[in-house]
Amino acid sequence: MCRVYYRDAVAAMIVFDVTSNESFEAVEKWKADVDEKVFLSDGSSVPCLLVANKIDLRNDVNMNDIAEYAKNNGYIGLVETSAATKQNVELAFRTVTEYVMKDPRNVIQRDDIVDHPGPLPQPAPVRQSSSCCGGAVSKIES
């Protein structure tokens, strides 16, 4: 993945599909990519959470083996999720957020804050579309 996607990241979630062996096999490549391109201010790798998605469709996946894999490969943990049922999705984000907030390397010092010279620009309005996301995007009034 291109470095621009990682700019200023302080953590990562690597998500795989528990119904796809190919998806899990790609996890190693994604973790290596993050470890190679993303660093905290002290030069250490950003913390990564391994996320096992589609647990509502799980076959014979041995989550104990995956948890052991996560532990042995430098992940901060493993969270099992289902985007379809929303099971543990919030937990995954909360896990990463709490980990980042507890790390003193992520505390912003006053000297690091740049004052903006004027009002912040307003975001462009989002148009409702029936062809994308089932029309789930609402129009923002300006």
C-alpha positions in Angstrom: 0.0 0.0 0.0 1.2 3.5 -0.7 2.8 5.4 2.1 0.3 8.3 1.8 -2.4 6.1 3.2 -0.3 5.6 6.3 0.6 9.3 6.9 0.5 10.2 10.6 -1.0 6.9 11.6 -0.5 5.9 15.2 -2.1 2.5 14.9 -3.4 0.0 12.4 -6.1 -2.6 12.2 -5.4 -5.5 9.8 -8.7 -7.2 8.9 -9.2 -10.6 7.3 -12.2 -12.6 6.3 -12.5 -15.8 8.4 -14.2 -17.5 5.5 -11.3 -17.1 3.2 -7.9 -18.7 3.6 -6.4 -16.3 1.0 -7.5 -13.4 3.1 -5.7 -14.8 6.2 -2.6 -15.6 4.1 -2.5 -11.9 3.0 -2.3 -10.8 6.7 1.4 -11.4 6.8 2.0 -9.2 3.8 -0.1 -6.3 5.2 1.6 -6.5 8.6 5.0 -6.5 6.9 4.0 -3.5 4.8 2.8 -1.5 7.9 5.9 -2.5 9.8 8.1 -1.4 6.9 6.4 2.0 6.2 4.8 3.3 9.4 6.6 4.4 12.5 5.9 6.3 15.7 7.9 9.3 16.6 10.5 7.2 18.4 11.0 5.0 15.3 9.1 2.0 16.6 6.4 0.3 14.6 2.8 1.4 15.1 0.7 -1.0 17.1 -1.5 -3.3 15.0 -4.7 -5.1 16.0 -5.7 -8.2 14.1 -9.4 -8.3 13.3 -11.1 -11.5 12.2 -14.2 -10.4 10.3 -17.3 -12.4 9.2 -17.5 -14.4 12.4 -21.2 -14.8 11.7 -20.2 -17.0 8.7 -17.4 -18.8 10.4 -16.6 -22.3 9.2 -14.1 -24.4 11.1 -11.7 -21.6 11.9 -9.6 -22.3 15.0 -9.5 -18.9 16.7 -7.1 -20.2 19.3 -4.5 -20.7 16.5 -5.2 -17.2 15.1 -4.9 -15.7 18.6 -1.5 -17.5 19.0 -0.5 -16.2 15.5 -1.4 -12.6 16.6 0.6 -13.0 19.8 3.6 -14.4 18.0 3.6 -11.8 15.3 3.6 -8.5 17.3 -0.1 -7.7 17.3 -1.6 -5.9 20.3 -4.5 -8.4 20.2 -7.2 -10.1 18.2 -10.8 -9.1 18.0 -13.5 -11.2 16.3 -16.0 -9.1 14.4 -19.0 -9.2 12.1 -19.6 -6.1 10.0 -22.9 -7.6 8.9 -24.3 -7.9 12.5 -22.1 -5.1 13.9 -20.8 -7.6 16.5 -17.6 -6.3 18.2 -16.9 -3.6 15.5 -17.0 -0.9 18.1 -14.9 -3.1 20.4 -12.2 -3.3 17.7 -12.0 0.5 17.4 -12.2 1.0 21.1 -9.3 -1.5 21.7 -7.0 0.4 19.3 -8.1 3.8 20.6 -7.5 2.9 24.2 -4.1 1.4 23.4 -3.0 4.5 21.5 -4.3 6.8 24.2 -2.4 5.0 26.9 0.9 5.2 25.0 2.9 8.3 26.1 4.5 8.6 22.7 1.1 9.7 21.3 0.6 12.6 23.7 0.5 15.8 21.7 2.7 18.5 23.2 1.6 22.1 23.0 4.6 22.9 20.8 3.3 20.4 18.3 0.0 22.2 17.8 -0.1 24.6 14.9 -2.6 27.4 15.2 -4.8 27.8 12.1 -4.8 31.4 10.9 -8.5 31.6 10.3 -11.7 29.7 10.2 -11.5 26.1 9.1 -12.9 25.4 5.6 -16.3 23.8 5.5 -16.7 20.4 3.9 -18.4 20.1 0.5 -22.0 19.0 0.7 -22.6 15.3 0.1 -25.2 14.4 -2.5 -27.6 11.6 -1.9 -27.2 8.8 -4.4 -29.5 5.8 -4.9 -26.7 4.0 -6.8 -24.2 4.0 -3.9 -24.6 2.2 -0.5 -28.3 1.7 -1.1 -29.0 5.5 -0.8 -27.6 5.4 2.8 -25.6 8.6 2.3 -27.7 11.6 3.4 -27.5 15.1 2.0 -25.7 17.6 4.1 -27.4 21.0 4.3 -24.9 23.9 3.9 
